[in-house]
């Protein structure tokens, strides 16, 4: 065999060997990938807890009318001062009361469509929000404010303080995880597989709940009721 043919023969052998090595490596990689693929089951758990609100927001306003802007604002200020004093006598004041809006608006009147409107007076409205951490004081505070001069009740909102809401979230989450674990165990038992452990867990919560109530008159007991906090979890379990 000539030297040239020997070189060609050896080159061909080397090429074939490299191809075989590449095929073997690819097959080994595929086997390892398939071997590492996890067998899983995925479940969704829900946990809900109910509790009585521990915070309430009262939205009130003092509305006054007068022939002049000065008198309208003065009458409003006098009435609102009485409201503050009445609430203060109940121990409600400082950061517990916040002004939410104030307006001074001319009152227009027109005798007919052809005549221009003319100012016949002014109205002033001072709106406040009262925060109570004792929900049992809701009716008492409302009655006191109305008796002192608040002539508009805009609404009542019951909710949870941040600390209370955080505690309820944790309780709801525990129930959701327990629910998911129970479902997974039932599925695994039915499918005759064994749960190794959780691979991924994702959580979600609903927004902080509120309860809106309208109060149209004083001297009426206010019932708070209960609010619910719900947590959802999605858990992926590895099984064997």
C-alpha positions in Angstrom: 0.0 0.0 0.0 1.4 3.4 -1.0 2.1 6.0 1.6 -0.7 8.2 0.2 -3.3 5.5 0.5 -2.2 4.8 4.1 -2.7 8.4 5.0 -6.2 8.4 3.4 -7.1 5.1 5.2 -6.0 6.4 8.6 -7.9 9.7 8.0 -11.1 7.8 7.2 -10.7 5.7 10.4 -10.2 8.9 12.5 -13.3 10.5 11.0 -15.4 7.4 11.6 -14.2 7.3 15.2 -15.0 11.0 15.8 -18.5 10.4 14.5 -19.1 7.4 16.7 -17.8 9.4 19.7 -20.2 12.2 19.0 -23.2 9.9 18.6 -22.3 8.2 21.9 -22.0 11.5 23.7 -25.3 12.7 22.4 -27.0 9.5 23.4 -25.5 9.7 26.9 -26.6 13.3 27.3 -30.2 12.4 26.2 -30.3 9.5 28.7 -29.1 11.7 31.5 -31.7 14.4 30.6 -34.5 11.8 30.5 -33.3 10.3 33.7 -33.4 13.7 35.5 -36.9 14.6 34.4 -39.1 14.8 37.5 -42.5 13.1 37.8 -44.8 15.7 39.4 -48.3 16.5 40.4 -49.6 20.0 40.8 -52.4 21.1 43.2 -54.1 24.4 44.2 -54.9 25.0 47.8 -57.3 27.7 49.3 -57.4 28.9 52.8 -60.0 31.4 54.2 -60.4 32.9 57.7 -63.2 35.2 59.0 -62.8 37.8 61.6 -64.5 40.9 63.0 -63.0 44.2 61.7 -60.9 46.1 64.1 -60.8 49.5 62.3 -63.6 51.7 61.0 -63.6 54.9 58.9 -66.4 57.4 59.3 -66.8 60.0 56.5 -68.8 63.1 57.5 -69.3 66.6 56.3 -70.6 70.0 57.5 -72.5 71.8 54.8 -73.6 75.5 55.3 -75.2 78.2 53.1 -75.2 81.9 53.5 -75.7 85.1 51.5 -72.0 85.9 51.6 -68.9 83.7 51.2 -67.5 85.0 54.5 -70.6 84.1 56.5 -70.8 80.6 54.8 -67.2 79.8 55.8 -67.7 81.3 59.3 -70.8 79.2 59.9 -69.1 76.1 58.6 -66.0 76.7 60.8 -68.2 77.2 63.9 -70.1 73.9 63.2 -67.0 71.9 62.4 -65.3 73.2 65.6 -68.3 71.9 67.6 -67.9 68.5 65.8 -64.2 68.3 66.7 -65.1 69.2 70.4 -67.8 66.5 70.6 -65.4 63.9 69.1 -62.7 65.0 71.5 -64.9 64.5 74.5 -65.1 60.8 73.3 -61.3 60.6 73.2 -61.2 60.9 69.4 -58.9 63.5 68.0 -55.4 64.3 66.7 -54.4 61.9 63.9 -57.7 60.1 64.1 -59.4 63.0 62.2 -58.4 64.0 58.7 -59.8 66.6 56.4 -60.5 65.0 53.1 -62.0 68.0 51.1 -63.1 71.6 51.5 -65.1 73.6 49.0 -66.7 77.1 48.8 -69.1 77.4 45.9 -71.3 80.2 44.7 -75.1 79.5 44.5 -76.4 80.6 41.1 -80.0 81.4 40.2 -81.6 82.3 36.9 -85.1 83.6 36.4 -85.3 82.4 32.8 -83.1 80.9 30.1 -82.4 84.3 28.5 -81.3 86.0 31.6 -77.7 85.4 32.9 -77.3 83.5 36.2 -76.6 85.6 39.2 -75.0 84.8 42.5 -77.6 84.6 45.3 -75.4 83.1 48.0 -72.5 80.7 48.8 -72.2 77.2 50.1 -69.3 75.7 52.1 -68.6 72.0 52.6 -65.9 70.6 54.9 -65.5 66.8 54.7 -63.6 64.8 57.2 -62.7 61.1 57.8 -62.6 59.7 61.4 -60.6 56.6 62.1 -61.7 54.5 65.1 -59.8 51.5 66.4 -62.7 50.6 68.6 -65.5 49.6 66.3 -68.0 49.5 69.1 -67.7 53.3 69.3 -69.0 53.7 65.7 -72.6 54.5 66.6 -71.7 56.7 69.6 -69.2 58.8 67.5 -71.6 59.1 64.7 -74.4 60.4 67.0 -72.1 62.8 68.7 -70.8 64.3 65.4 -74.3 64.7 64.0 -75.6 66.3 67.2 -72.7 68.7 67.1 -73.4 69.9 63.5 -72.3 67.3 61.0 -75.2 67.3 58.6 -73.9 64.9 55.9 -73.0 61.3 56.6 -71.1 60.1 53.5 -70.4 56.5 54.6 -68.8 54.0 56.9 -66.1 51.5 56.0 -65.0 48.6 58.2 -61.6 47.0 57.6 -58.6 45.5 59.4 -55.5 47.3 60.7 -52.3 46.4 59.0 -51.1 44.3 61.9 -54.4 42.4 62.1 -54.5 41.8 58.4 -50.9 40.5 58.3 -51.8 38.0 61.1 -55.0 36.9 59.2 -53.0 36.4 56.0 -50.6 34.0 57.8 -53.5 32.0 59.1 -55.1 31.8 55.7 -51.8 30.8 54.1 -51.4 28.0 56.6 -54.9 26.7 55.8 -54.1 27.0 52.0 -50.9 24.9 52.3 -52.7 22.3 54.4 -55.4 22.1 51.8 -52.8 21.7 49.0 -51.0 19.0 51.0 -54.2 17.1 51.6 -55.1 17.2 47.9 -51.6 16.0 46.9 -51.7 13.1 49.4 -55.1 12.0 48.1 -53.9 12.1 44.5 -50.7 10.3 45.3 -52.6 7.6 47.1 -55.1 7.1 44.3 -52.3 7.0 41.7 -50.2 4.7 43.9 -47.2 7.0 43.9 -45.1 8.4 46.7 -44.7 12.1 47.4 -41.0 13.0 47.7 -41.5 16.7 48.5 -42.6 20.1 47.1 -40.6 21.5 44.2 -42.2 24.9 43.7 -44.7 26.9 45.7 -46.5 30.1 44.6 -48.9 32.2 46.7 -51.5 34.9 46.1 -53.8 36.9 48.3 -56.9 38.9 47.6 -56.8 42.6 48.4 -57.5 43.7 52.0 -61.3 43.3 52.5 -63.6 46.2 53.4 -67.2 46.5 54.2 -69.1 49.6 53.2 -72.2 50.7 55.1 -74.4 53.8 54.7 -75.7 55.5 57.8 -78.8 57.6 57.1 -79.7 58.6 60.6 -78.2 58.7 64.1 -79.5 56.7 67.1 -79.1 53.5 65.0 -76.9 50.6 66.2 -74.2 49.8 63.7 -73.5 46.1 63.1 -70.0 45.3 61.9 -70.4 41.7 60.8 -67.3 39.8 59.7 -64.8 40.0 56.8 -62.9 37.2 55.1 -59.2 37.0 54.1 -58.3 34.4 51.5 -55.0 32.9 50.4 -54.3 30.7 47.4 -51.2 28.5 46.8 -50.1 26.4 43.9 -47.7 23.6 44.8 -45.8 21.3 42.6 -44.8 18.0 44.3 -42.2 15.5 43.1 -43.4 11.9 43.2 -41.8 8.6 42.7 
